[in-house]
Amino acid sequence: MADSWVNEAERIGADLHLELSGPGGRRAALIRALREAVRSGRLTPGTRLPPYRSLAADLGVARNTVADAYAELVAEGWLTARQGSGTRVAERAEPLKRTARVPKKAPPRARGPRHDLRQGTPDASAFPRAAWLASYRRALQQAPNEVFGPGDPAGRRELREALAEYLARARGVRTEPDRIVICSGFAHALRLLFHPSGHSGAPAVLRGPLAVESYGLGFHRGLLTAGGVRTVPLPLDEDGARVDLLARERAVLLTPAHQFPTGGPLHPARRAAVVDWARARGGVVLEDDYDGEFRYDRKPVGAVQGLDPERVIYLGSVSKSLSPALRLGWMVLPERYVDGVLAAKGEREGWASVLDQLSLADFLSSGAYDRHVRRMRQRYRSRRDRLVAALAEQAPHIRVTGVAAGLHAVLRLPPGTERSVVKAAAWQGIALDGLAEFRHPQATTDAVDGLVVGYATPSEHAYGAALDALCGVLPPP
């Protein structure tokens, strides 16, 4: 077994003689050289080519140049690329028959990437199974019989009371249980607020147009568009969203504690200004506090809702702190919106499991939630520090931003390189996103090249390899 491993390692790292010459730059020269090596028989069908990083070092070219050349030759039929098998000469290596040039294709993203650095999900292996099971058992044993009937659309009173206490203590939210409505997450909250309720005939609680940050989740924009809501992008700068540019909108959606995805809190002056705007316009601020528990710089950033509970709708969930699989979230509402949201939700709880609600209530009131968040805050801070250290050592020319809080970082790239880096990452089985994925299609400010790197998703044992792989696809200085 050991000998076969050594032989395979030697074969993967074998020298490959290529002469790069002719017009069109290094990429075109490399493509011609590889084609000729296959056509002449020097590279026989099934031959495994060197990893693009090794070949780039041997040839003295950029790693992305080799990745692009491999991708072009795969698209043309000269090479094949499969997860776990590397890049090989095709069994019948010949160009695709065509009458026009086949457009360059991005390398296919492998099924089940080797390294998942996408933002948005916590470390699934760290879910507190034993503590959650203890809370579930206590909740089930103590549950009154009514729990097993139709649920209250506002959510279980036990959970709303526990949330009111926790949010006031940990996030500076000012509320009471009767102003909290339980939902299945942030997307569900948007639907309840902006979509008319077909089953009850209730009108939409809020109407557009809705101002949003110029970078955010496209999924949320799509959900709003499906409800007939036009979104208007607000530019971003180092102090957060330019709320001074709010015009005729009656509502604005912000991520003020940690702007998603670029990072950084909304400046205190702008927090006050957006509340003043809502008061003057009779409008409302939607505050998405998606990862407010995970702050690492010891500078407290509380909820904007605490400035004016009647002008801010506070939205939260356990998707980052515990798991998106629980499907539990909440809305802290101004009094005037409570009845409308309940009418939109319907007469019975049809979304969030009542038993899960009771379990979360116990998890909060027993202190298990605080202990879990503190433990994960330490783990994610360590993950962030390892990411920053790896970049400082292997790619010091890459600037890292947005790391004072949350579960992801933004890596700023040289202009014009984002697309090729994302493609090279996919080629190497690394799942991550470029900043362009989150840019509002009507944004007017200049686009910035960058990567959004989630450092929470990989398990502990896989994180080091994921960082090495990430650094391997970054552009050279």
C-alpha positions, 0 to 999 in steps of 0.5 A, a space after each residue: 500500500 505504501 509503495 503504491 501511494 509513493 508511485 502515485 505521488 511521483 506520477 502526479 508530480 512528474 515533469 512535463 516538458 512544454 515549450 511556450 511560444 507563439 502569439 496570444 500570450 502565455 495562456 494561448 501558448 500553453 493551450 497550443 503546447 498541450 494540444 500538440 503534446 496530446 496530438 503527437 502522442 507524447 501525452 497518451 490517453 489516460 495520462 494524469 497531468 500535474 496539478 495546475 499549481 505544480 505546473 505553474 511553478 515549473 513553467 513560471 506562469 500564474 496558477 490561474 493561467 494553467 487553470 484557464 488552459 486546463 478548463 479550455 481543453 476540457 471544454 474542447 474535449 482534449 482533457 477530462 476532469 473528475 473529482 478524485 481523479 485529477 485532470 487527464 488526457 481524454 481517452 479519445 483526445 480530439 477536438 469537438 467538431 464545431 463550425 464556430 469557436 466553443 465559448 470558454 466554459 468555467 470548470 464544473 464545480 465538483 459534487 460535494 466539494 472537498 473544501 466548503 468555504 461558503 458563507 452562511 452556515 455554522 459548523 454542523 459538527 458542533 451542534 450541541 446534541 447532548 444539551 439540546 436533547 436534555 432541553 428537548 426531554 425536559 420540554 416534552 416531560 413538562 409540556 401541558 396537553 394543549 401543546 399537542 393541539 393546534 399551535 398559536 400563530 404567535 408562537 409558544 408563550 414560553 419561547 416568547 418570554 425567554 426571547 424577550 429576556 435574552 434579547 434585552 440582555 444580549 442585544 439591547 432589544 426593548 420588547 415584551 412577549 406580546 410583540 414577538 411572533 415566531 417564524 421559521 426564519 428570515 425568509 419566512 419573516 419577509 414573506 409574512 411582511 410583504 406577501 399577501 396572505 392567500 389563505 386568509 385574504 389578509 393584505 401585505 403588512 408592508 409594501 414597496 419600494 424597499 431600500 436595501 443595501 447594494 450588497 446582500 443575498 440575491 435569494 432575499 431580493 428574489 423573494 421580495 421581487 416574487 411578492 411584487 416588491 421593488 428593491 432600491 439599492 443604497 450605496 455602501 462605504 466604510 461607515 455602512 449604508 448611505 442612509 442619507 440617500 433614502 428618498 421616497 421609500 417607506 421601509 429600509 432593510 439593513 444589516 447594521 451590526 455586521 453588513 452582509 457580506 462586506 462586513 463592518 457595523 453601521 456607524 452610530 451617526 447613521 443608526 440614529 439618522 435612519 431612525 430619524 428618517 423613519 420617524 419623519 417619513 412614517 416609515 420602518 427599519 427592518 433590522 436583520 441581526 443575522 449573526 449579532 452574537 458573534 463579535 470578536 473585537 469587544 466593541 459592543 454593537 447593540 440592536 438599532 431596535 433599542 433606539 426606537 421599538 416603534 420604528 424598527 422591526 427586529 429579525 433574528 433566528 438560530 440559523 447561525 448560532 445553532 443550526 438552520 435545520 431547526 427552522 426557528 426565527 422571530 420578529 420583534 414588532 412595533 405594536 401596529 404590525 402585530 395583528 397584521 403579521 398574525 393575520 398573514 400567518 393564519 389561525 394555526 402555527 403551520 411552520 415552526 414545530 411547537 416541540 422545537 419552540 419549547 426546547 429552545 425556550 428551555 435551552 435559553 432559560 437554562 443558560 445552555 444557549 449562552 454557554 454554546 454561543 460563548 464556546 462557538 464564539 471562541 472557536 470561530 475567533 480561532 478560525 478567523 485568526 487562523 485564516 488571517 495568519 495563513 493569508 499573512 504567511 502565504 498571500 500577504 498581498 491579499 487584504 482581509 476585511 469584515 473580520 471583527 464579527 460573524 462567520 465569514 471574511 472578505 478577501 479583496 482581490 486585484 481588479 479583474 481577477 475575481 472571476 478567474 479565482 472563483 473558477 480556479 477554486 471550483 476547479 480545485 474543489 473549493 466551494 466559495 463565492 465572489 463578491 459579485 454574487 451579492 451585488 444588487 443588479 441596479 447598484 450604481 457604485 463601482 464593483 469591487 473584486 473579492 471573495 466571500 470566505 466562510 470559515 465556520 462551515 468546515 469541521 475542525 479536522 478539515 479546516 487546515 487543508 481548506 486554508 491551504 487550498 484557498 491560498 493555493 488559488 489566490 492570484 500572485 502579487 
